[in-house]
Amino acid sequence: MKTAIVSGCRTPFARAGTHFARMTAIELGRHAVTELLARTPAVSPDLVDQLIYGTVVHDAQAPNIAREVGLATLPKNVPATTVSRACASANQAITDGVNLIEAGVADVVVAGGAECLSRIPILASDRLARTLVSASKARSMGARLRAFAALRPRDLVPVAPAIAEYSTGETMGAAAERMAKENGIAREDQDRWALGSHRKAHAGTEDRRLTAEIAPVYVPPRYDDIARRDNGIRPDTSMEALAGLRPVFDRRFGSVTAGSSSPLTDGASAVLLMSPTRARELQMKPLGHVRSYAFTALDPGAQLLQGPAYAAPIALERAGITMDDIDLLEMHEAFAAQVLSNLQAWDSDAFGRDELGRSGRLGHPDPEVINVMGGSIAIGHPFGATGGRLTVTLLNELKRRDGQFGMVTVCAAGGMGFAMVLERA
C-alpha cells in the first residue's frame, strides 16, 4: 500500500521582516491548513485522523504548534503532534503521516510545517534568567531587590540567535563555504546556479505554475495588502550583479555570497495524505504516491550539508529504481555550493565506491530537470515549511510533463539528509 498525496498548498514565502513580520508561525500554519481543506471539499475536516506539523524555531509559549494549528482548523478531537528535523521538518511530518497510514492506524493525515523567522525568540543571559527565577520566589520586596543587585550591565544584553551547530559552533554558511573550498566549487558556478534559480522561479510565477500552489494572505495589521507571490525572487539579477556581491562567510578568500544563499524566510505549507482505499471511497484523484524515503546522517564536522548524497541511493534502492528513472528532481537549495557539492558527489566514481559502497557513481538527472521552477535561493526557505513546497511542486510538475518518477532531497542541520521518491498517480 503506497500512501496517496491528494492535495497541497502553501502561503507565499516572504523574506523575514517583510509581509509576515506581524504574524506568527501558528497563524501562517492555520492559513495553509485552512486553504488545503478548502481546496479539497470532498474531504470533511472530521475525516482527518491526525495532524502532523513541523517547525524549527519553537515558540516557548506554544511549543506544540501542530495542536494550535489544529484547534483552529480541525475538530477539537483530532490529535496533533509537532516534529522538528531542522530544514527537513515538513518532510519528517509527511513521512510520519505515511508511516501512520501504511501501518493501518490512520486513513487521512494533514502534514506540513511553518516558520516565521521574523519572530525569532530572543533569549536572556543565564545570569539574568537565574536572577528572574530567584526574584519570583522572593517573599518580600527587599528580597526581590537583593536578587537583582548582583546583575551587571552585560547580563542584560540579549543572547542573539545563531544558525549554528550546537556540537561544533559552525554556522551553515561557514560549512557551505568550507564545502565549496574542499570540493572545488567555483564562485562562477555558484552564481550561475543562483541566477538560474531566480530566472526559473520568475518564469513559474509569471505563467502561474507557482502561484497556483499559493494561498494569498491578507497582511496585518491593516489587511488591505494581499501577499500573492513569493517576494524574494529577483528577475532583474544577472551574473554581473551576483559577481559584484562580497563573500559573507570568508570575506577574504570565500565564494559564498548572499546571492548564492537562501534568505531567512517566513511561510507555511500543508499537504493531504490519504490511504488508497479512502481515496477511492471519496473518488479522489491523487497527485501521486510516496514510493519510498530515506533519512541519513553524517559527522557535522565533516561535509555538513552533504546528507542528500547519502540518502538518495537508499531511497532509490527502496523504490526499486535507479537515478536514470528520475524524471524530475527537487533539491532544497540551502546554498548553491551545497547543491553543486551533492551533484558532484553523485557524479563521482570515487564517492560512489568509497562512501556509498557502489561499483561506481550514482549519477544524477540533467540539470535542466532539477528545480525546474527555481529553488530556495530564489523562492525562500522557511525552515519548517520547505519540505511541503518541494513535494507539491514536484508532483504538480510531474503531471504537467507526463513524468512518472520524481525525487525530493533536503540537507538539514546536524549533518542530516533526506530523500523521497514520488510516483505520479
C-alpha positions in Angstrom: 0.0 0.0 0.0 1.5 3.3 -1.1 0.3 6.5 0.6 -1.5 8.9 -1.7 -0.8 12.6 -1.7 -4.1 14.1 -2.7 -3.6 17.9 -2.4 -1.2 20.5 -1.2 -0.7 24.3 -0.9 1.4 26.9 0.8 1.4 30.5 1.7 3.6 32.9 -0.2 7.2 32.7 1.1 8.2 36.1 2.3 11.6 37.4 3.3 11.8 37.8 7.1 10.9 41.3 8.2 8.5 41.9 5.3 4.9 40.8 4.7 4.6 38.5 7.6 6.6 40.4 10.2 3.5 40.8 12.4 2.3 37.2 12.1 3.3 34.1 13.9 4.2 30.7 12.6 0.9 29.4 14.1 -1.1 32.0 12.1 0.7 31.1 8.9 0.1 27.4 9.6 -3.6 27.9 10.2 -3.8 29.7 6.9 -2.1 26.9 5.0 -4.2 24.2 6.5 -7.5 26.1 6.1 -6.7 26.6 2.4 -5.7 23.0 2.0 -9.1 21.9 3.3 -10.9 24.5 1.2 -9.2 23.1 -1.9 -10.4 19.5 -1.2 -14.1 20.0 -0.4 -14.7 16.2 -0.7 -12.7 15.8 2.5 -14.6 16.9 5.5 -12.4 18.0 8.4 -13.9 15.4 10.6 -12.4 12.7 8.3 -8.9 13.8 9.3 -7.3 11.3 11.7 -4.1 13.2 12.6 -2.3 16.5 12.1 1.5 16.4 12.0 3.3 19.7 11.7 6.9 20.7 11.6 8.8 23.8 12.8 12.4 24.6 13.8 12.3 27.8 15.9 9.7 26.9 18.5 7.5 29.4 20.3 8.2 28.9 24.0 4.6 30.0 24.8 3.1 27.5 22.3 5.7 24.7 21.8 3.2 22.3 20.1 2.5 24.4 17.0 0.6 21.4 15.5 -2.1 21.5 18.2 -2.5 25.2 17.9 -2.9 25.0 14.1 -5.3 22.0 14.5 -7.5 23.7 17.1 -8.3 26.5 14.6 -8.8 24.3 11.6 -10.0 20.8 12.6 -12.4 19.3 15.1 -11.0 19.5 18.6 -10.7 15.7 19.0 -8.2 15.4 16.1 -4.8 14.6 17.7 -1.8 16.8 16.6 1.9 16.4 17.1 4.8 18.7 16.3 8.0 17.4 14.7 11.4 19.0 14.2 14.2 17.8 12.0 15.8 21.2 11.1 15.3 22.0 7.4 13.6 18.6 6.8 10.9 19.2 9.4 8.0 19.2 6.9 9.5 16.1 5.3 9.5 14.5 8.7 5.8 15.4 9.1 4.9 13.9 5.8 6.8 10.7 6.3 5.4 10.3 9.8 2.0 10.6 8.1 3.0 7.9 5.6 4.0 5.6 8.4 0.7 6.0 10.2 -1.3 5.3 7.0 0.8 2.3 6.0 0.6 0.9 9.5 -3.1 1.0 9.1 -3.8 3.3 12.1 -4.9 6.3 10.0 -6.6 7.0 6.7 -6.3 10.7 6.4 -3.4 12.9 7.6 -2.7 16.6 7.2 1.1 17.2 7.3 3.3 20.2 6.7 5.1 22.9 8.6 5.6 26.6 9.2 8.3 29.1 10.2 8.2 32.8 11.0 11.8 33.9 11.2 10.6 37.5 11.6 9.7 36.5 15.2 12.7 34.6 16.5 12.6 34.3 20.3 15.3 36.4 22.0 16.9 34.7 24.9 18.1 36.2 28.2 21.6 35.6 29.6 22.0 32.7 32.0 22.6 35.1 34.9 19.6 37.2 34.2 17.4 34.1 33.8 18.6 32.8 37.2 18.0 36.1 38.7 14.5 36.3 37.4 13.7 32.9 38.8 15.2 33.8 42.2 13.2 37.1 42.3 10.0 35.3 41.5 10.5 33.1 44.6 11.3 36.0 46.9 8.8 36.7 49.7 9.4 40.4 50.1 10.3 43.5 48.1 13.7 43.7 49.7 14.5 40.1 48.8 13.5 40.8 45.2 15.8 43.8 45.0 18.7 41.9 46.5 18.2 39.2 43.8 18.8 41.9 41.2 21.8 43.5 43.0 24.4 41.2 41.5 23.4 41.9 37.9 25.8 43.8 35.7 25.0 45.7 32.5 26.5 42.9 30.4 24.0 40.5 31.9 21.1 42.5 30.4 22.4 42.0 26.8 20.0 39.6 25.0 21.5 36.4 23.6 21.4 36.7 19.8 20.2 33.6 18.0 22.6 32.0 15.6 22.1 29.4 12.9 25.0 27.3 14.1 25.7 23.7 15.0 25.5 23.1 18.7 28.1 20.4 18.6 30.7 22.3 16.5 29.7 26.0 16.7 30.0 26.2 12.9 27.3 28.1 11.0 25.6 26.6 8.0 27.1 29.4 5.8 30.6 28.7 7.1 30.0 25.0 6.4 28.9 25.7 2.8 32.0 27.9 2.4 34.2 25.1 3.6 32.4 22.6 1.3 33.0 24.9 -1.7 36.7 25.0 -0.9 37.1 21.3 -0.2 35.1 20.3 -3.3 36.5 22.9 -5.6 33.1 24.5 -6.3 33.9 27.7 -8.3 32.3 31.1 -7.5 31.1 31.5 -11.1 29.3 28.1 -10.9 27.6 29.1 -7.7 26.4 32.4 -9.2 25.2 30.7 -12.3 23.1 28.2 -10.3 21.7 31.1 -8.2 20.8 33.0 -11.4 19.0 30.0 -12.8 17.0 29.7 -9.6 15.8 33.3 -9.9 15.0 33.0 -13.6 13.1 29.8 -13.3 11.2 30.9 -10.3 10.2 34.2 -12.1 9.0 32.2 -15.1 7.0 29.9 -12.9 5.4 32.9 -11.2 4.6 34.7 -14.4 3.0 31.7 -16.0 1.1 31.0 -12.7 2.5 27.5 -12.2 4.0 28.6 -8.9 1.2 30.9 -7.8 -1.4 28.1 -8.4 0.1 26.5 -5.3 -0.1 29.6 -3.2 -2.9 30.7 -0.9 -2.9 34.5 -0.8 -2.6 36.1 2.6 -4.2 39.4 3.8 -1.3 41.2 5.5 -1.8 42.6 9.0 -2.3 45.0 10.7 -4.5 46.8 8.2 -5.3 43.8 6.0 -5.6 46.0 2.9 -2.5 44.5 1.3 -2.6 41.0 -0.1 0.5 38.8 -0.4 0.0 36.7 -3.5 3.5 35.6 -4.5 7.0 34.9 -3.2 8.8 38.2 -2.7 12.4 37.1 -2.8 12.5 36.3 -6.5 14.8 38.7 -8.3 14.0 38.8 -12.1 16.4 41.7 -12.5 19.5 39.9 -11.2 22.4 38.9 -13.5 25.8 37.3 -13.5 27.3 40.7 -13.3 25.2 41.7 -10.3 25.9 38.4 -8.5 29.6 38.7 -9.2 29.6 42.1 -7.5 28.5 40.7 -4.2 31.1 40.2 -1.5 31.6 36.8 0.2 29.8 36.6 3.5 31.4 33.8 5.5 35.0 34.2 4.4 35.4 37.8 3.3 39.0 37.4 2.1 39.1 34.1 0.3 35.5 33.0 0.2 33.0 32.4 -2.6 29.6 32.0 -0.9 27.6 35.3 -1.0 24.1 36.3 0.0 23.2 35.9 -3.7 24.0 32.2 -3.7 22.4 31.5 -0.3 18.8 31.0 0.7 17.4 34.0 2.6 15.7 33.9 6.0 12.0 33.5 5.2 8.5 33.3 6.7 5.9 30.9 5.4 3.8 27.7 5.8 2.9 24.6 3.8 0.4 21.8 4.1 -0.3 18.5 2.2 -3.2 16.0 2.5 -2.1 12.3 2.8 -4.6 9.5 2.3 -4.7 5.7 2.2 -5.5 4.4 -1.3 -8.7 2.8 0.0 -10.0 6.1 1.4 -9.0 8.0 -1.7 -11.1 5.5 -3.8 -14.1 5.8 -1.4 -14.0 9.6 -1.7 -13.4 9.4 -5.5 -10.3 11.5 -5.0 -7.7 11.6 -7.8 -4.3 11.7 -6.1 -1.4 13.9 -7.3 0.9 10.9 -6.7 2.1 8.3 -4.2 5.1 8.1 -1.9 7.2 5.3 -3.3 10.0 5.4 -0.7 12.1 7.7 1.5 15.3 7.7 3.5 16.9 9.8 6.2 20.7 9.7 6.8 23.2 11.5 9.0 26.9 12.1 8.9 29.5 13.8 11.2 28.5 17.5 11.3 32.2 18.3 11.5 32.7 16.8 8.0 30.6 17.8 4.9 27.7 19.2 7.0 25.3 19.7 4.0 26.1 16.5 2.1 23.4 14.4 3.5 21.3 14.1 0.3 24.3 12.4 -1.4 23.9 9.5 1.1 20.1 9.5 1.3 19.3 9.4 -2.4 20.8 6.0 -3.2 19.0 4.4 -0.2 15.6 5.9 -1.3 16.2 4.8 -4.9 17.0 1.2 -3.8 13.9 1.1 -1.6 11.8 2.3 -4.5 13.3 -0.4 -6.8 14.5 2.2 -9.4 17.7 4.0 -10.4 18.6 7.6 -10.9 18.1 7.0 -14.6 14.3 6.6 -13.9 14.0 10.0 -12.2 12.1 12.4 -14.5 12.3 15.4 -12.2 14.4 16.3 -9.1 13.6 18.9 -6.5 16.7 19.8 -4.4 16.5 22.1 -1.5 18.9 25.0 -2.2 20.3 26.0 1.2 23.3 27.3 -0.8 24.4 26.9 -4.4 27.6 25.4 -3.1 25.7 22.7 -1.3 23.6 21.8 -4.3 26.7 21.6 -6.5 28.7 19.6 -4.0 25.9 17.0 -3.8 25.6 16.8 -7.6 29.4 16.4 -7.8 29.3 13.6 -5.3 26.6 11.7 -7.2 28.7 12.1 -10.4 31.9 10.8 -8.7 33.1 7.2 -9.2 35.3 7.6 -6.1 32.5 8.9 -3.9 30.3 6.0 -5.2 32.9 3.4 -4.3 34.3 4.9 -1.1 31.2 6.4 0.5 28.3 4.6 -0.9 29.8 1.1 -1.4 28.8 1.0 -5.1 30.8 -0.1 -8.1 30.8 3.5 -9.3 28.9 6.7 -9.5 25.2 7.1 -8.7 24.7 9.7 -11.4 22.1 12.5 -11.5 19.5 13.8 -13.9 20.2 16.5 -16.4 20.4 19.9 -14.6 17.5 21.0 -16.9 15.1 18.8 -14.9 16.4 19.9 -11.5 14.4 22.6 -9.7 12.6 23.4 -12.9 10.7 26.3 -11.2 13.6 27.6 -9.2 14.5 26.7 -5.6 15.1 28.0 -2.1 17.7 30.6 -3.2 15.0 32.5 -5.1 11.7 31.3 -3.5 13.0 31.4 0.1 13.3 28.9 2.9 11.0 28.9 5.9 12.8 26.1 7.7 9.7 24.1 8.8 7.8 24.6 5.6 10.1 24.0 2.7 9.6 20.2 2.5 5.9 20.7 1.8 6.7 23.1 -1.1 9.1 20.7 -2.7 6.7 17.9 -2.5 3.7 19.8 -4.1 5.8 21.5 -6.7 7.3 18.2 -7.8 4.0 16.3 -8.1 2.3 19.2 -10.0 5.2 19.4 -12.4 5.4 15.6 -13.0 1.7 15.8 -14.1 2.4 18.7 -16.4 5.3 16.9 -18.0 3.8 13.5 -18.0 6.6 12.1 -15.9 6.4 9.0 -13.7 9.1 9.3 -11.0 10.4 12.3 -9.1 12.7 12.8 -6.2 12.9 15.3 -3.4 16.2 15.9 -1.5 16.9 18.1 1.5 20.0 18.8 3.5 19.5 19.6 7.2 21.4 20.9 10.2 23.3 18.3 12.2 24.7 16.7 9.1 21.3 15.1 8.2 20.0 14.3 4.8 16.6 13.3 3.3 15.4 11.8 0.0 12.0 10.8 -1.1 10.8 9.1 -4.3 7.4 10.1 -5.6 5.4 8.4 -8.3 2.7 10.2 -10.3 -0.7 8.7 -9.9 
